[in-house]
Amino acid sequence: MAQAHKRSEKTVEDDEFLAFALRVVRAYARRAGSDVEAVASLSRLAREADAAVDTAIIQLKNEYSCAEIAQRLGVTRQAVQKRGTP
């Protein structure tokens, strides 16, 4: 039972952190919309986020099947296989 409690706290923390990160990205997008120099930085941020997804997929493959990961991402199993190639 204590294990489930820890998990729910982590989920709340993850949800709050995700909400924070999304606010930051959206705010930066608004800034980039008025500063031509900032759009390059926003593009770099997008590439970094994409690379982070690849890293996470590689790590997840140690414990989950490509089909399970694909289901969570809303993509095909083949897309997960392709993205998570080191």
PDB file of N, CA, C and O in Angstrom:
ATOM      1  N   MET A   1       0.814  -1.192   0.000  1.00  0.00           N
ATOM      2  CA  MET A   1       0.000   0.000   0.000  1.00  0.00           C
ATOM      3  C   MET A   1       0.865   1.267   0.000  1.00  0.00           C
ATOM      4  O   MET A   1       0.546   2.238  -0.687  1.00  0.00           O
ATOM      5  N   ALA A   2       1.946   1.256   0.762  1.00  0.00           N
ATOM      6  CA  ALA A   2       2.834   2.415   0.810  1.00  0.00           C
ATOM      7  C   ALA A   2       3.432   2.691  -0.565  1.00  0.00           C
ATOM      8  O   ALA A   2       3.661   3.847  -0.920  1.00  0.00           O
ATOM      9  N   GLN A   3       3.686   1.646  -1.334  1.00  0.00           N
ATOM     10  CA  GLN A   3       4.239   1.793  -2.676  1.00  0.00           C
ATOM     11  C   GLN A   3       3.299   2.610  -3.564  1.00  0.00           C
ATOM     12  O   GLN A   3       3.753   3.483  -4.304  1.00  0.00           O
ATOM     13  N   ALA A   4       2.006   2.339  -3.499  1.00  0.00           N
ATOM     14  CA  ALA A   4       1.027   3.078  -4.305  1.00  0.00           C
ATOM     15  C   ALA A   4       1.017   4.546  -3.910  1.00  0.00           C
ATOM     16  O   ALA A   4       0.862   5.421  -4.762  1.00  0.00           O
ATOM     17  N   HIS A   5       1.183   4.818  -2.614  1.00  0.00           N
ATOM     18  CA  HIS A   5       1.193   6.206  -2.147  1.00  0.00           C
ATOM     19  C   HIS A   5       2.378   6.964  -2.749  1.00  0.00           C
ATOM     20  O   HIS A   5       2.224   8.095  -3.209  1.00  0.00           O
ATOM     21  N   LYS A   6       3.549   6.347  -2.745  1.00  0.00           N
ATOM     22  CA  LYS A   6       4.722   6.975  -3.344  1.00  0.00           C
ATOM     23  C   LYS A   6       4.489   7.251  -4.819  1.00  0.00           C
ATOM     24  O   LYS A   6       4.847   8.315  -5.324  1.00  0.00           O
ATOM     25  N   ARG A   7       3.893   6.295  -5.504  1.00  0.00           N
ATOM     26  CA  ARG A   7       3.642   6.437  -6.935  1.00  0.00           C
ATOM     27  C   ARG A   7       2.707   7.611  -7.211  1.00  0.00           C
ATOM     28  O   ARG A   7       2.945   8.373  -8.147  1.00  0.00           O
ATOM     29  N   SER A   8       1.650   7.774  -6.418  1.00  0.00           N
ATOM     30  CA  SER A   8       0.709   8.868  -6.656  1.00  0.00           C
ATOM     31  C   SER A   8       1.364  10.222  -6.409  1.00  0.00           C
ATOM     32  O   SER A   8       1.059  11.188  -7.109  1.00  0.00           O
ATOM     33  N   GLU A   9       2.260  10.308  -5.424  1.00  0.00           N
ATOM     34  CA  GLU A   9       2.981  11.555  -5.195  1.00  0.00           C
ATOM     35  C   GLU A   9       3.855  11.883  -6.397  1.00  0.00           C
ATOM     36  O   GLU A   9       3.920  13.038  -6.820  1.00  0.00           O
ATOM     37  N   LYS A  10       4.523  10.886  -6.947  1.00  0.00           N
ATOM     38  CA  LYS A  10       5.376  11.095  -8.109  1.00  0.00           C
ATOM     39  C   LYS A  10       4.543  11.544  -9.304  1.00  0.00           C
ATOM     40  O   LYS A  10       4.958  12.428 -10.053  1.00  0.00           O
ATOM     41  N   THR A  11       3.385  10.947  -9.484  1.00  0.00           N
ATOM     42  CA  THR A  11       2.520  11.336 -10.595  1.00  0.00           C
ATOM     43  C   THR A  11       2.120  12.794 -10.478  1.00  0.00           C
ATOM     44  O   THR A  11       2.124  13.520 -11.472  1.00  0.00           O
ATOM     45  N   VAL A  12       1.776  13.230  -9.278  1.00  0.00           N
ATOM     46  CA  VAL A  12       1.412  14.638  -9.067  1.00  0.00           C
ATOM     47  C   VAL A  12       2.600  15.521  -9.392  1.00  0.00           C
ATOM     48  O   VAL A  12       2.456  16.534 -10.075  1.00  0.00           O
ATOM     49  N   GLU A  13       3.781  15.141  -8.905  1.00  0.00           N
ATOM     50  CA  GLU A  13       4.987  15.915  -9.184  1.00  0.00           C
ATOM     51  C   GLU A  13       5.246  15.965 -10.684  1.00  0.00           C
ATOM     52  O   GLU A  13       5.548  17.032 -11.218  1.00  0.00           O
ATOM     53  N   ASP A  14       5.134  14.848 -11.365  1.00  0.00           N
ATOM     54  CA  ASP A  14       5.338  14.811 -12.809  1.00  0.00           C
ATOM     55  C   ASP A  14       4.327  15.698 -13.528  1.00  0.00           C
ATOM     56  O   ASP A  14       4.692  16.439 -14.441  1.00  0.00           O
ATOM     57  N   ASP A  15       3.060  15.629 -13.124  1.00  0.00           N
ATOM     58  CA  ASP A  15       2.012  16.444 -13.746  1.00  0.00           C
ATOM     59  C   ASP A  15       2.284  17.928 -13.539  1.00  0.00           C
ATOM     60  O   ASP A  15       2.117  18.731 -14.456  1.00  0.00           O
ATOM     61  N   GLU A  16       2.702  18.286 -12.332  1.00  0.00           N
ATOM     62  CA  GLU A  16       2.990  19.694 -12.043  1.00  0.00           C
ATOM     63  C   GLU A  16       4.213  20.167 -12.826  1.00  0.00           C
ATOM     64  O   GLU A  16       4.229  21.285 -13.340  1.00  0.00           O
ATOM     65  N   PHE A  17       5.223  19.329 -12.917  1.00  0.00           N
ATOM     66  CA  PHE A  17       6.427  19.702 -13.661  1.00  0.00           C
ATOM     67  C   PHE A  17       6.122  19.841 -15.139  1.00  0.00           C
ATOM     68  O   PHE A  17       6.604  20.766 -15.793  1.00  0.00           O
ATOM     69  N   LEU A  18       5.320  18.922 -15.671  1.00  0.00           N
ATOM     70  CA  LEU A  18       4.921  19.019 -17.077  1.00  0.00           C
ATOM     71  C   LEU A  18       4.157  20.316 -17.330  1.00  0.00           C
ATOM     72  O   LEU A  18       4.417  21.009 -18.314  1.00  0.00           O
ATOM     73  N   ALA A  19       3.229  20.641 -16.457  1.00  0.00           N
ATOM     74  CA  ALA A  19       2.455  21.882 -16.619  1.00  0.00           C
ATOM     75  C   ALA A  19       3.388  23.097 -16.613  1.00  0.00           C
ATOM     76  O   ALA A  19       3.219  24.018 -17.411  1.00  0.00           O
ATOM     77  N   PHE A  20       4.365  23.093 -15.715  1.00  0.00           N
ATOM     78  CA  PHE A  20       5.344  24.179 -15.647  1.00  0.00           C
ATOM     79  C   PHE A  20       6.146  24.262 -16.945  1.00  0.00           C
ATOM     80  O   PHE A  20       6.294  25.342 -17.517  1.00  0.00           O
ATOM     81  N   ALA A  21       6.660  23.125 -17.408  1.00  0.00           N
ATOM     82  CA  ALA A  21       7.474  23.102 -18.627  1.00  0.00           C
ATOM     83  C   ALA A  21       6.666  23.586 -19.832  1.00  0.00           C
ATOM     84  O   ALA A  21       7.184  24.320 -20.674  1.00  0.00           O
ATOM     85  N   LEU A  22       5.417  23.182 -19.913  1.00  0.00           N
ATOM     86  CA  LEU A  22       4.565  23.640 -21.022  1.00  0.00           C
ATOM     87  C   LEU A  22       4.339  25.145 -20.972  1.00  0.00           C
ATOM     88  O   LEU A  22       4.321  25.810 -22.008  1.00  0.00           O
ATOM     89  N   ARG A  23       4.166  25.680 -19.770  1.00  0.00           N
ATOM     90  CA  ARG A  23       4.009  27.146 -19.644  1.00  0.00           C
ATOM     91  C   ARG A  23       5.263  27.861 -20.128  1.00  0.00           C
ATOM     92  O   ARG A  23       5.171  28.883 -20.808  1.00  0.00           O
ATOM     93  N   VAL A  24       6.429  27.334 -19.784  1.00  0.00           N
ATOM     94  CA  VAL A  24       7.692  27.944 -20.203  1.00  0.00           C
ATOM     95  C   VAL A  24       7.819  27.914 -21.723  1.00  0.00           C
ATOM     96  O   VAL A  24       8.173  28.921 -22.336  1.00  0.00           O
ATOM     97  N   VAL A  25       7.533  26.768 -22.332  1.00  0.00           N
ATOM     98  CA  VAL A  25       7.649  26.644 -23.796  1.00  0.00           C
ATOM     99  C   VAL A  25       6.670  27.582 -24.489  1.00  0.00           C
ATOM    100  O   VAL A  25       7.030  28.247 -25.460  1.00  0.00           O
ATOM    101  N   ARG A  26       5.448  27.642 -24.003  1.00  0.00           N
ATOM    102  CA  ARG A  26       4.449  28.532 -24.620  1.00  0.00           C
ATOM    103  C   ARG A  26       4.847  29.994 -24.476  1.00  0.00           C
ATOM    104  O   ARG A  26       4.660  30.785 -25.401  1.00  0.00           O
ATOM    105  N   ALA A  27       5.391  30.354 -23.326  1.00  0.00           N
ATOM    106  CA  ALA A  27       5.838  31.736 -23.122  1.00  0.00           C
ATOM    107  C   ALA A  27       6.990  32.055 -24.069  1.00  0.00           C
ATOM    108  O   ALA A  27       7.047  33.148 -24.633  1.00  0.00           O
ATOM    109  N   TYR A  28       7.906  31.109 -24.246  1.00  0.00           N
ATOM    110  CA  TYR A  28       9.022  31.334 -25.154  1.00  0.00           C
ATOM    111  C   TYR A  28       8.539  31.448 -26.594  1.00  0.00           C
ATOM    112  O   TYR A  28       9.091  32.220 -27.377  1.00  0.00           O
ATOM    113  N   ALA A  29       7.523  30.691 -26.939  1.00  0.00           N
ATOM    114  CA  ALA A  29       6.951  30.779 -28.285  1.00  0.00           C
ATOM    115  C   ALA A  29       6.360  32.166 -28.518  1.00  0.00           C
ATOM    116  O   ALA A  29       6.500  32.732 -29.602  1.00  0.00           O
ATOM    117  N   ARG A  30       5.699  32.711 -27.496  1.00  0.00           N
ATOM    118  CA  ARG A  30       5.154  34.073 -27.636  1.00  0.00           C
ATOM    119  C   ARG A  30       6.288  35.076 -27.828  1.00  0.00           C
ATOM    120  O   ARG A  30       6.173  35.996 -28.638  1.00  0.00           O
ATOM    121  N   ARG A  31       7.384  34.900 -27.086  1.00  0.00           N
ATOM    122  CA  ARG A  31       8.536  35.795 -27.230  1.00  0.00           C
ATOM    123  C   ARG A  31       9.118  35.666 -28.629  1.00  0.00           C
ATOM    124  O   ARG A  31       9.432  36.671 -29.268  1.00  0.00           O
ATOM    125  N   ALA A  32       9.264  34.435 -29.109  1.00  0.00           N
ATOM    126  CA  ALA A  32       9.832  34.209 -30.436  1.00  0.00           C
ATOM    127  C   ALA A  32       8.946  34.803 -31.522  1.00  0.00           C
ATOM    128  O   ALA A  32       9.430  35.160 -32.596  1.00  0.00           O
ATOM    129  N   GLY A  33       7.659  34.908 -31.247  1.00  0.00           N
ATOM    130  CA  GLY A  33       6.736  35.493 -32.213  1.00  0.00           C
ATOM    131  C   GLY A  33       6.934  36.986 -32.402  1.00  0.00           C
ATOM    132  O   GLY A  33       6.402  37.574 -33.344  1.00  0.00           O
ATOM    133  N   SER A  34       7.699  37.601 -31.511  1.00  0.00           N
ATOM    134  CA  SER A  34       7.956  39.033 -31.638  1.00  0.00           C
ATOM    135  C   SER A  34       9.446  39.350 -31.746  1.00  0.00           C
ATOM    136  O   SER A  34       9.827  40.521 -31.766  1.00  0.00           O
ATOM    137  N   ASP A  35      10.288  38.324 -31.814  1.00  0.00           N
ATOM    138  CA  ASP A  35      11.741  38.512 -31.883  1.00  0.00           C
ATOM    139  C   ASP A  35      12.319  37.486 -32.842  1.00  0.00           C
ATOM    140  O   ASP A  35      12.403  36.301 -32.518  1.00  0.00           O
ATOM    141  N   VAL A  36      12.714  37.939 -34.010  1.00  0.00           N
ATOM    142  CA  VAL A  36      13.194  37.019 -35.035  1.00  0.00           C
ATOM    143  C   VAL A  36      14.427  36.246 -34.575  1.00  0.00           C
ATOM    144  O   VAL A  36      14.624  35.112 -35.012  1.00  0.00           O
ATOM    145  N   GLU A  37      15.250  36.810 -33.722  1.00  0.00           N
ATOM    146  CA  GLU A  37      16.431  36.108 -33.216  1.00  0.00           C
ATOM    147  C   GLU A  37      16.041  34.945 -32.305  1.00  0.00           C
ATOM    148  O   GLU A  37      16.736  33.929 -32.269  1.00  0.00           O
ATOM    149  N   ALA A  38      14.941  35.084 -31.573  1.00  0.00           N
ATOM    150  CA  ALA A  38      14.518  34.059 -30.618  1.00  0.00           C
ATOM    151  C   ALA A  38      13.955  32.814 -31.302  1.00  0.00           C
ATOM    152  O   ALA A  38      13.931  31.742 -30.697  1.00  0.00           O
ATOM    153  N   VAL A  39      13.505  32.936 -32.543  1.00  0.00           N
ATOM    154  CA  VAL A  39      12.917  31.778 -33.209  1.00  0.00           C
ATOM    155  C   VAL A  39      13.957  30.677 -33.426  1.00  0.00           C
ATOM    156  O   VAL A  39      13.607  29.497 -33.406  1.00  0.00           O
ATOM    157  N   ALA A  40      15.204  31.029 -33.629  1.00  0.00           N
ATOM    158  CA  ALA A  40      16.263  30.017 -33.770  1.00  0.00           C
ATOM    159  C   ALA A  40      16.441  29.257 -32.455  1.00  0.00           C
ATOM    160  O   ALA A  40      16.644  28.043 -32.457  1.00  0.00           O
ATOM    161  N   SER A  41      16.365  29.969 -31.346  1.00  0.00           N
ATOM    162  CA  SER A  41      16.473  29.319 -30.038  1.00  0.00           C
ATOM    163  C   SER A  41      15.280  28.414 -29.784  1.00  0.00           C
ATOM    164  O   SER A  41      15.427  27.336 -29.207  1.00  0.00           O
ATOM    165  N   LEU A  42      14.115  28.838 -30.206  1.00  0.00           N
ATOM    166  CA  LEU A  42      12.924  28.015 -30.044  1.00  0.00           C
ATOM    167  C   LEU A  42      13.059  26.735 -30.868  1.00  0.00           C
ATOM    168  O   LEU A  42      12.661  25.661 -30.416  1.00  0.00           O
ATOM    169  N   SER A  43      13.608  26.844 -32.055  1.00  0.00           N
ATOM    170  CA  SER A  43      13.845  25.673 -32.892  1.00  0.00           C
ATOM    171  C   SER A  43      14.845  24.734 -32.227  1.00  0.00           C
ATOM    172  O   SER A  43      14.683  23.515 -32.283  1.00  0.00           O
ATOM    173  N   ARG A  44      15.872  25.290 -31.603  1.00  0.00           N
ATOM    174  CA  ARG A  44      16.844  24.464 -30.873  1.00  0.00           C
ATOM    175  C   ARG A  44      16.159  23.728 -29.726  1.00  0.00           C
ATOM    176  O   ARG A  44      16.437  22.554 -29.479  1.00  0.00           O
ATOM    177  N   LEU A  45      15.273  24.412 -29.037  1.00  0.00           N
ATOM    178  CA  LEU A  45      14.520  23.794 -27.942  1.00  0.00           C
ATOM    179  C   LEU A  45      13.696  22.616 -28.457  1.00  0.00           C
ATOM    180  O   LEU A  45      13.630  21.575 -27.805  1.00  0.00           O
ATOM    181  N   ALA A  46      13.076  22.772 -29.610  1.00  0.00           N
ATOM    182  CA  ALA A  46      12.280  21.687 -30.202  1.00  0.00           C
ATOM    183  C   ALA A  46      13.164  20.487 -30.537  1.00  0.00           C
ATOM    184  O   ALA A  46      12.775  19.344 -30.302  1.00  0.00           O
ATOM    185  N   ARG A  47      14.348  20.744 -31.083  1.00  0.00           N
ATOM    186  CA  ARG A  47      15.269  19.645 -31.400  1.00  0.00           C
ATOM    187  C   ARG A  47      15.737  18.937 -30.129  1.00  0.00           C
ATOM    188  O   ARG A  47      15.856  17.712 -30.110  1.00  0.00           O
ATOM    189  N   GLU A  48      16.000  19.695 -29.077  1.00  0.00           N
ATOM    190  CA  GLU A  48      16.416  19.107 -27.798  1.00  0.00           C
ATOM    191  C   GLU A  48      15.302  18.237 -27.214  1.00  0.00           C
ATOM    192  O   GLU A  48      15.561  17.149 -26.699  1.00  0.00           O
ATOM    193  N   ALA A  49      14.061  18.723 -27.299  1.00  0.00           N
ATOM    194  CA  ALA A  49      12.925  17.952 -26.789  1.00  0.00           C
ATOM    195  C   ALA A  49      12.769  16.662 -27.583  1.00  0.00           C
ATOM    196  O   ALA A  49      12.494  15.610 -27.007  1.00  0.00           O
ATOM    197  N   ASP A  50      12.939  16.733 -28.885  1.00  0.00           N
ATOM    198  CA  ASP A  50      12.841  15.553 -29.740  1.00  0.00           C
ATOM    199  C   ASP A  50      13.933  14.539 -29.384  1.00  0.00           C
ATOM    200  O   ASP A  50      13.673  13.337 -29.323  1.00  0.00           O
ATOM    201  N   ALA A  51      15.143  15.025 -29.152  1.00  0.00           N
ATOM    202  CA  ALA A  51      16.241  14.144 -28.758  1.00  0.00           C
ATOM    203  C   ALA A  51      15.969  13.527 -27.382  1.00  0.00           C
ATOM    204  O   ALA A  51      16.337  12.379 -27.134  1.00  0.00           O
ATOM    205  N   ALA A  52      15.331  14.281 -26.494  1.00  0.00           N
ATOM    206  CA  ALA A  52      15.001  13.759 -25.166  1.00  0.00           C
ATOM    207  C   ALA A  52      13.991  12.617 -25.262  1.00  0.00           C
ATOM    208  O   ALA A  52      14.067  11.658 -24.494  1.00  0.00           O
ATOM    209  N   VAL A  53      13.052  12.714 -26.194  1.00  0.00           N
ATOM    210  CA  VAL A  53      12.091  11.629 -26.408  1.00  0.00           C
ATOM    211  C   VAL A  53      12.830  10.381 -26.879  1.00  0.00           C
ATOM    212  O   VAL A  53      12.541   9.278 -26.414  1.00  0.00           O
ATOM    213  N   ASP A  54      13.776  10.546 -27.793  1.00  0.00           N
ATOM    214  CA  ASP A  54      14.567   9.398 -28.252  1.00  0.00           C
ATOM    215  C   ASP A  54      15.310   8.747 -27.088  1.00  0.00           C
ATOM    216  O   ASP A  54      15.322   7.522 -26.965  1.00  0.00           O
ATOM    217  N   THR A  55      15.924   9.556 -26.243  1.00  0.00           N
ATOM    218  CA  THR A  55      16.646   9.045 -25.076  1.00  0.00           C
ATOM    219  C   THR A  55      15.712   8.277 -24.148  1.00  0.00           C
ATOM    220  O   THR A  55      16.057   7.197 -23.668  1.00  0.00           O
ATOM    221  N   ALA A  56      14.548   8.827 -23.899  1.00  0.00           N
ATOM    222  CA  ALA A  56      13.576   8.164 -23.024  1.00  0.00           C
ATOM    223  C   ALA A  56      13.123   6.835 -23.626  1.00  0.00           C
ATOM    224  O   ALA A  56      12.995   5.838 -22.915  1.00  0.00           O
ATOM    225  N   ILE A  57      12.882   6.822 -24.933  1.00  0.00           N
ATOM    226  CA  ILE A  57      12.454   5.586 -25.602  1.00  0.00           C
ATOM    227  C   ILE A  57      13.529   4.516 -25.466  1.00  0.00           C
ATOM    228  O   ILE A  57      13.214   3.360 -25.182  1.00  0.00           O
ATOM    229  N   ILE A  58      14.791   4.880 -25.663  1.00  0.00           N
ATOM    230  CA  ILE A  58      15.887   3.924 -25.526  1.00  0.00           C
ATOM    231  C   ILE A  58      15.889   3.326 -24.122  1.00  0.00           C
ATOM    232  O   ILE A  58      16.048   2.116 -23.963  1.00  0.00           O
ATOM    233  N   GLN A  59      15.715   4.160 -23.115  1.00  0.00           N
ATOM    234  CA  GLN A  59      15.696   3.681 -21.727  1.00  0.00           C
ATOM    235  C   GLN A  59      14.462   2.824 -21.454  1.00  0.00           C
ATOM    236  O   GLN A  59      14.555   1.799 -20.777  1.00  0.00           O
ATOM    237  N   LEU A  60      13.317   3.234 -21.972  1.00  0.00           N
ATOM    238  CA  LEU A  60      12.082   2.488 -21.736  1.00  0.00           C
ATOM    239  C   LEU A  60      12.112   1.100 -22.354  1.00  0.00           C
ATOM    240  O   LEU A  60      11.484   0.175 -21.839  1.00  0.00           O
ATOM    241  N   LYS A  61      12.837   0.951 -23.455  1.00  0.00           N
ATOM    242  CA  LYS A  61      12.912  -0.350 -24.121  1.00  0.00           C
ATOM    243  C   LYS A  61      13.521  -1.424 -23.228  1.00  0.00           C
ATOM    244  O   LYS A  61      13.363  -2.613 -23.507  1.00  0.00           O
ATOM    245  N   ASN A  62      14.211  -1.031 -22.163  1.00  0.00           N
ATOM    246  CA  ASN A  62      14.767  -2.007 -21.216  1.00  0.00           C
ATOM    247  C   ASN A  62      13.677  -2.682 -20.397  1.00  0.00           C
ATOM    248  O   ASN A  62      13.875  -3.791 -19.902  1.00  0.00           O
ATOM    249  N   GLU A  63      12.519  -2.023 -20.247  1.00  0.00           N
ATOM    250  CA  GLU A  63      11.454  -2.554 -19.403  1.00  0.00           C
ATOM    251  C   GLU A  63      10.112  -2.743 -20.107  1.00  0.00           C
ATOM    252  O   GLU A  63       9.252  -3.470 -19.611  1.00  0.00           O
ATOM    253  N   TYR A  64       9.926  -2.097 -21.254  1.00  0.00           N
ATOM    254  CA  TYR A  64       8.642  -2.141 -21.947  1.00  0.00           C
ATOM    255  C   TYR A  64       8.841  -2.540 -23.399  1.00  0.00           C
ATOM    256  O   TYR A  64       9.901  -2.318 -23.986  1.00  0.00           O
ATOM    257  N   SER A  65       7.805  -3.130 -23.960  1.00  0.00           N
ATOM    258  CA  SER A  65       7.867  -3.478 -25.383  1.00  0.00           C
ATOM    259  C   SER A  65       7.628  -2.229 -26.228  1.00  0.00           C
ATOM    260  O   SER A  65       7.073  -1.237 -25.757  1.00  0.00           O
ATOM    261  N   CYS A  66       8.051  -2.301 -27.458  1.00  0.00           N
ATOM    262  CA  CYS A  66       7.817  -1.181 -28.377  1.00  0.00           C
ATOM    263  C   CYS A  66       6.320  -0.930 -28.546  1.00  0.00           C
ATOM    264  O   CYS A  66       5.890   0.213 -28.703  1.00  0.00           O
ATOM    265  N   ALA A  67       5.531  -2.001 -28.514  1.00  0.00           N
ATOM    266  CA  ALA A  67       4.078  -1.849 -28.644  1.00  0.00           C
ATOM    267  C   ALA A  67       3.501  -1.061 -27.462  1.00  0.00           C
ATOM    268  O   ALA A  67       2.635  -0.207 -27.648  1.00  0.00           O
ATOM    269  N   GLU A  68       3.983  -1.349 -26.246  1.00  0.00           N
ATOM    270  CA  GLU A  68       3.490  -0.621 -25.064  1.00  0.00           C
ATOM    271  C   GLU A  68       3.860   0.855 -25.130  1.00  0.00           C
ATOM    272  O   GLU A  68       3.039   1.720 -24.826  1.00  0.00           O
ATOM    273  N   ILE A  69       5.084   1.139 -25.525  1.00  0.00           N
ATOM    274  CA  ILE A  69       5.536   2.531 -25.643  1.00  0.00           C
ATOM    275  C   ILE A  69       4.742   3.232 -26.734  1.00  0.00           C
ATOM    276  O   ILE A  69       4.300   4.367 -26.556  1.00  0.00           O
ATOM    277  N   ALA A  70       4.561   2.556 -27.864  1.00  0.00           N
ATOM    278  CA  ALA A  70       3.820   3.136 -28.989  1.00  0.00           C
ATOM    279  C   ALA A  70       2.395   3.490 -28.592  1.00  0.00           C
ATOM    280  O   ALA A  70       1.872   4.533 -28.983  1.00  0.00           O
ATOM    281  N   GLN A  71       1.777   2.620 -27.818  1.00  0.00           N
ATOM    282  CA  GLN A  71       0.400   2.878 -27.381  1.00  0.00           C
ATOM    283  C   GLN A  71       0.324   4.173 -26.578  1.00  0.00           C
ATOM    284  O   GLN A  71      -0.601   4.963 -26.766  1.00  0.00           O
ATOM    285  N   ARG A  72       1.294   4.399 -25.679  1.00  0.00           N
ATOM    286  CA  ARG A  72       1.306   5.616 -24.860  1.00  0.00           C
ATOM    287  C   ARG A  72       1.542   6.870 -25.701  1.00  0.00           C
ATOM    288  O   ARG A  72       1.010   7.942 -25.412  1.00  0.00           O
ATOM    289  N   LEU A  73       2.355   6.707 -26.752  1.00  0.00           N
ATOM    290  CA  LEU A  73       2.692   7.853 -27.597  1.00  0.00           C
ATOM    291  C   LEU A  73       1.681   8.098 -28.704  1.00  0.00           C
ATOM    292  O   LEU A  73       1.675   9.162 -29.324  1.00  0.00           O
ATOM    293  N   GLY A  74       0.824   7.110 -28.954  1.00  0.00           N
ATOM    294  CA  GLY A  74      -0.141   7.249 -30.032  1.00  0.00           C
ATOM    295  C   GLY A  74       0.481   7.128 -31.407  1.00  0.00           C
ATOM    296  O   GLY A  74       0.042   7.769 -32.362  1.00  0.00           O
ATOM    297  N   VAL A  75       1.522   6.289 -31.497  1.00  0.00           N
ATOM    298  CA  VAL A  75       2.207   6.054 -32.771  1.00  0.00           C
ATOM    299  C   VAL A  75       2.288   4.556 -33.006  1.00  0.00           C
ATOM    300  O   VAL A  75       1.846   3.767 -32.171  1.00  0.00           O
ATOM    301  N   THR A  76       2.846   4.167 -34.128  1.00  0.00           N
ATOM    302  CA  THR A  76       2.999   2.739 -34.420  1.00  0.00           C
ATOM    303  C   THR A  76       4.216   2.168 -33.700  1.00  0.00           C
ATOM    304  O   THR A  76       5.122   2.899 -33.298  1.00  0.00           O
ATOM    305  N   ARG A  77       4.214   0.863 -33.551  1.00  0.00           N
ATOM    306  CA  ARG A  77       5.349   0.156 -32.955  1.00  0.00           C
ATOM    307  C   ARG A  77       6.610   0.405 -33.784  1.00  0.00           C
ATOM    308  O   ARG A  77       7.705   0.560 -33.242  1.00  0.00           O
ATOM    309  N   GLN A  78       6.439   0.439 -35.091  1.00  0.00           N
ATOM    310  CA  GLN A  78       7.567   0.667 -35.986  1.00  0.00           C
ATOM    311  C   GLN A  78       8.176   2.055 -35.778  1.00  0.00           C
ATOM    312  O   GLN A  78       9.391   2.227 -35.865  1.00  0.00           O
ATOM    313  N   ALA A  79       7.324   3.035 -35.503  1.00  0.00           N
ATOM    314  CA  ALA A  79       7.826   4.391 -35.246  1.00  0.00           C
ATOM    315  C   ALA A  79       8.680   4.415 -33.984  1.00  0.00           C
ATOM    316  O   ALA A  79       9.694   5.110 -33.925  1.00  0.00           O
ATOM    317  N   VAL A  80       8.263   3.655 -32.977  1.00  0.00           N
ATOM    318  CA  VAL A  80       9.036   3.581 -31.737  1.00  0.00           C
ATOM    319  C   VAL A  80      10.362   2.860 -32.006  1.00  0.00           C
ATOM    320  O   VAL A  80      11.408   3.288 -31.516  1.00  0.00           O
ATOM    321  N   GLN A  81      10.326   1.794 -32.764  1.00  0.00           N
ATOM    322  CA  GLN A  81      11.565   1.076 -33.091  1.00  0.00           C
ATOM    323  C   GLN A  81      12.554   1.995 -33.808  1.00  0.00           C
ATOM    324  O   GLN A  81      13.751   1.974 -33.523  1.00  0.00           O
ATOM    325  N   LYS A  82      12.050   2.787 -34.726  1.00  0.00           N
ATOM    326  CA  LYS A  82      12.897   3.681 -35.506  1.00  0.00           C
ATOM    327  C   LYS A  82      13.452   4.818 -34.647  1.00  0.00           C
ATOM    328  O   LYS A  82      14.633   5.148 -34.745  1.00  0.00           O
ATOM    329  N   ARG A  83      12.603   5.418 -33.804  1.00  0.00           N
ATOM    330  CA  ARG A  83      13.033   6.560 -32.996  1.00  0.00           C
ATOM    331  C   ARG A  83      14.018   6.182 -31.917  1.00  0.00           C
ATOM    332  O   ARG A  83      14.931   6.950 -31.616  1.00  0.00           O
ATOM    333  N   GLY A  84      13.854   5.036 -31.341  1.00  0.00           N
ATOM    334  CA  GLY A  84      14.696   4.677 -30.215  1.00  0.00           C
ATOM    335  C   GLY A  84      15.982   3.989 -30.582  1.00  0.00           C
ATOM    336  O   GLY A  84      16.584   3.316 -29.744  1.00  0.00           O
ATOM    337  N   THR A  85      16.418   4.141 -31.811  1.00  0.00           N
ATOM    338  CA  THR A  85      17.677   3.514 -32.236  1.00  0.00           C
ATOM    339  C   THR A  85      18.841   4.408 -31.834  1.00  0.00           C
ATOM    340  O   THR A  85      18.912   5.565 -32.250  1.00  0.00           O
ATOM    341  N   PRO A  86      19.759   3.872 -31.019  1.00  0.00           N
ATOM    342  CA  PRO A  86      20.893   4.703 -30.574  1.00  0.00           C
ATOM    343  C   PRO A  86      21.832   5.082 -31.696  1.00  0.00           C
ATOM    344  O   PRO A  86      22.822   5.775 -31.465  1.00  0.00           O
TER     345      PRO A  86
END
